[in-house]
Amino acid sequence: MGRNSNLIKPFIAFIRKEFYHIWRDKQTLLILFGLPIVQIIIFGFALTNEVKNSRIAILDPSKDMSTQRIIARLEASQYFDIQKDLVQPSDIEKAFRQGKIRMNISFPAGLHDQLLKTGHAEIQLITDASDPNIATTIANYASSIIMDYQKEQWALQKPPFRISTNMRMLYNPQLKGAYNFVPGVMAMILLLVCTMMTSIAIVREKERGTMEILLASPLRPFLVIIAKAVPYLVLSFINIISILLLSVYVLDLPIAGSLPLLLAESVLFTITALSLGLLISSVTSSQQVAMLISLMGMFLPTLMFSGFMFPVENMPIPLQIISNFVPAKWYFNIVKAVMIKGLGVTSVWKETLILACMTLFLLALSIRKFKIRLE
């Protein structure tokens, strides 16, 4: 009995010591308690099959009683956010090219009179099918709302009229999933691989004590850091070429826009990811921590906030604001615009400028932090 008592006290002491160690380790506490809370909040708001607040435009040349009632129903639903009223059919393509809408609803001229005279009218739904799942979903939402209006009017009209919808899918008429899958995978692969590999490579030098030797060389610290990142830039460019070749020749996904522009934007995003990896390496002291931050810290934001898996407009305003700080969101939009829609630099200049500013900020901050840690 006495021997068991002697074993229990050290055992309890070890448990108490481990609790003290965990309590002092703020990173462990953050992983244990902070990460689950963040995941629950993010998944709770973003993980949904519904598509809400989709930006749409209306082309209504007649503005009669029937069209106004249908528009009022669309506005009252939680699925649509009417951005603008178009004046003429030529404005439709312009609105899509600007990336401001996901769908356009075109009413025929004199819809109400046409229903009364002929008993039939057709409404055209034009959607951006670069994301086929969302395009199909919002088109079905709109069709359902129009059908509900028709059923309500059947009790008032004799003989009852019929409204049909004509769906047109832009950029992806076959509704292939690869049109949305490839840009998202490109953003995820480049961000995760570049960030993780760069951060681990530099932290490894710190752990081995060889970073001080490198800094003692004739090269300036800035050039030492750049030299560590250049190989990963080259390897990432090979990754980009491989992904594009597989997309074109295996997935039958055409590159509708400029290939040089797409490659240039991909290199810019790669440099952004490398700069982020340099920053992580500057604030961490072990490869395990650097890998954890790179994987968990980058994977979830890329998955949730880039628009690849879940529409950003579904989320509350605070989460939509947070999504603007995720580099993958802007690159995902660029690839879809250039590769899928065939748009030029004039359509992606804003996203390009944001990525360039992010790169400069991350690079300057990582170099500054790096110097502070080694002085």
N, C-alpha and C positions, 0 to 999 in steps of 0.2 A: 504493500500500500504506500509505504514511504517512498519507494522508487518511482511509482506512478506520479506521486505528488511532485517529486523532483523533476519529472519530465514535463508536467503540465505548465509549471511556471516559466521555463524557457520557451515553451511553445507559445504561450500567451505573449511573452515578451517579443518574440519574433513577429507575431501578428500585429502587435502594437507598433513595432518599428516599421513594418511595411505600410501601415496606415499613415504614419508620420511622413514616410518617404513619398507616398502618393500625394499627400496633402501639400507637401512642399513643391512637388513637380506640377507647375501650372499647365504645362502642355498636356500632361496626362489627364488632369482634371477637365481641361477643355475638350479632349477627345471623349472622355467618359460621359460628360454631362451636356456639353455644348453641342456636339455633333448630332446626337439623337434629336435634340429639340429643333435644331435647324432643319434636319431632314423631315421631321413630322410636319413642320410649318410649310416647307417648300412643297413636299409631295401632297399635302392636304389641299393646297391651292392650285397646284399645276397639274396633278395627275387626275385628269378627268376626260371622259369621252366626249363631253359637250364642247361645242365651239361657240363662244360668246363674244359679243361686241365686235363682230366682223365689220370692217369698214366697207361700205357699199356706196355706189352712186346711182342716181335715178335719172333716167331720160324720159320726161313726161311732156310731150309737145302739146297735149290738149288740156291737162289739169282740170278734168271734169269730175263729176261726183264719184264715179267708180274708182278712178285712179287715186283720188285723194283719200278715199276710205281704205284702200289697200295700203297706201303709204302710211296712213295713221296706224294700221295694224302692225306694219313692219317696225315703225318707230316705238310702238308700245312693247314689243317683244324685247327680251334680253339678248337676243342673238345678233342684232344688227345695230350698227352705228352709222347713220346716213351722213356721209362726209360732204357731199356736194350734189347740186342739181345741174345736170348737163344740159346744154342748149341744143347741140346738134350731134348727129351720130359720129362725126369725125373726132369729137372730144373723148369718145370712149377709149380708143387705143392710147391716146395721150395720157389719160388718167391711169391706165394700167402700166404704161411705161414709166411713169413717175413713182410707181410703187405705193400709191396712196389708197388703193382700194383692192379688195379681194373679189368683188362681184359688181356687175352692173345690171340693173333691171330696166329694160326698155319697153315702155308702153306704146302701143300703136296710137296714131292720131285718131281722136274721136272714139275712144274705147267704149264709152257709155252708149253713144248713139249706135255704134256697131252692134253692141249686144242687143239693143232693143229692136233693131231692124233685121238682123240675120240670126240672132240667137247664139252667135259664136264669135270669139275673139282670141287672139294668141299674144302672149307676153313672152318676150325673149329674156332669158337669163344667161349672161355671159360671165364666166368665172375664170380666175387665174388658176389653172390646173397644174402649175409647177409643183404644188403640193396636192396630189390627187385626192387624198382623204378629206382634207378640209374643203376642197372645191365641191366634192360630192355632197358633203354634209350640209354646207350652207345652201347649196342649190335645193336640196331636199327640204330644208327648213323653209325657204322662201316658197317653194311649191305647196307645202302644207298650209302655210298661211293664206295663200291665194285660194286654195281649195276650200278652206274654212269659210272664206268670204263668199265663195260661190254657193256653198251649201246653205248659208244663211239667207242668201237672196232667192234661192229656189222657192221658198215659202211665199215670197212676195211677187214673183214674176210668173206670169202664165202666158205662153208656155215657158218652162225654165230655160235659162241660157247656159252655155257651157264656155268656160275659160280654159284654154290649154296653155302649157308652158313649153317653150322651145329652148333646150339647154345647149349651150355652146362652150366648149372647154378650150381656152387659149393655152398655147405653149406646150400642152401635153394632151392632145385629143384622145390618145389611147389609154390615158390614166395609168401610166406605168409608175410603180413605186420608186424606181431607180431615180427618177427626176428629183425627188426630194431626198432620197437616201444617200446618193453620192455626195452632194454638197455638205450634208451633215457629217458624214464619215470623214471627209477631207478635213473639215474643221476640227473634229475630235482627235483624229490621228496626229495631225501636225501639232496641235497644242499640247497634247499629253506627252508625245514622244520627245519633242524638242524641249519642253519645260523640264521633264523628269531627267532626261539624259544630261542636260547641261548642268542642272543643279547638283546631281550626283557626282559628275566628273570633277567639279571644283571642290566640293566638300571632301571628296576622297583625297585630294591633295592636302587639304587642311589636316585631315586625320593622320596622314602619314608624315606630316611635318615637312613636306617638300614644297609647299606653297611659298614659304619664306625664301627658300633657295631660288625659286623661279623669280620672285620679286627682286632678289639681289642681282639678277642679270642686268645687262645694259638696257634691256627693254623697259619702257615705262609700265606701271601697273595697268594702265588702260589697254595697252597693246597686249599684255599678257592675257588679260581677260578676253579680249577679242580673239586672240589666237586659240584659246580654248573653245570658243564658240564656232569658229569657221568650219571645222570638220562636220559639225552637226548641221550647219547650213547646207553644205554640199550633199550630205546624206539625205536630208529632208527634201532637197530639190529632186533627187533620184526617186524618192517616195512619191512626190507629186507627179512626175512623169509616169511612173508605174500605175498610179491610180487612174490617171487620164487614159492611158492605153487600155487598161482593163475596162473602163467605162465605155469607151468607144467600140472596142472589138469584141468584148465579151457580153456586156450589158446592153449593147446597141443604143448607147446614149450619145446623141450628136453634140458637138460643141458648136452652138449656134452663133456665138460671138467671136471676138478676136482672141486667138490663142496667145499671142504675145502679151496682151493685156491680162489675160487670166494667169499666165505664168508670173508676170510682174506683181500682181496682187498677191499671189501665193507666196512669193519670196518675201514681200512686205509682212505678211502675216507670220511667216516663219521667223523673221527677225523679231517680231513682237513677242512670240513665244520664247525665243532664246533670251530675250531681255528679261522676261518674267522668270525664267530659270536662273539667270544670274542673280536676280533679286532674292529668290528663295535661298540660293547658296550663300548669300551674304548675311542672312539672318539666322541660319541654322549651323549646327556644329557637328552633326552626324548624318551619315547616309540614310539611316532609317527614317529620321525625322524629315529629311529632304524628300525622300520617296513618298512618305505618307502625305505631306503637304501637296506634293505635285499630283499624286493620284486622286486623293479624296478632295483636296481643295480645288482642283481643276476639273475633275471628271463630273461632279455633280453640277457645278455652275454651267459647264458646257452643255450637259444633257438637258438641264431644266430651263436655262435662260437664253439659249441661242435661237430658239424657235424651231429647232430640228425635230424634237419629239412632241412638244406641246406649244400651242399658240401663246405668244407673250401677252396678247390682248385679253386672254382669259384671266390673267392674274390681277390682283389688286394693284392700285397705283404705286405703292411703295416697292413692290417686287418688280414692276415694270421699270421703275427708276433704277433699281439695282442691276437689271439686265443690261443697261447702257454701259456698265463698267466691265462687261464680259467681252473680251476681244472676239471670241468665236461668233457672237451674234452678228457683228459687222462683216466678218469674212463670209459667213453663211449667206448673208444677203447679197454680197458681191458675187459669189459663185453662182447663185441662182440667177442674178440679173445678167451676168456675162455669158455663162455657159448654157443656161436653159432658155432665157428670154432673148438672147442675142443683142443686148444693150451695150452701149459704148461707155467711154469714160465720163461723159457728161451726166450719165445716170447714176454713177457710183462715186462721184467725186467727194460727196459728204462722208461716206463710209471710209473711203481711202484716207481722207484728212484725219478722221478720228483715229484710225489705226496708226497713222504716222505720228500723231501727237502722243498716243499711248506708248509707242516705241521709244520716243525721245525721253518721255518722263520716266519710264521704267529703267531705261539704260542709264540715265543720269543718276537716278536714285540708287541703283544697284552698285554703280562705281563708287559713289560717295559712301555708302554703307560698307562696302568692301574695304576701302581704305581705313575707315574708322576701326574695323575689327582687327586689322593686322598691325596697326600702329602701336 
